Amino acid sequence: MTLSDGEIMEELDSWAHFADALGADDKALFREMIRRCYDYFPAIQARDSPFPAEAVFMSILLAQHRTILWLAEEVGRLKVGKDARLDT
């Protein structure tokens, strides 16, 4: 049993009250995080679970992990550039 579009949309929409209770900066970040879940819509839909939140949370974790890896690569490049300048 895969999740239907409606179940996924309902789950994502159900977090609106949580977002509304956040401060302005956090609210914008949270809404962007939820918006990015749509990038993983096919994977969320394929999740065989009666709990759509699990797949939504996994998509959020995946997006965050991608960002962490990108930041780690950027820091590595900056360190290499800094080390190269110090050697000259």
Beta strands, then each sheet from edge to edge (+ up, - down):
end
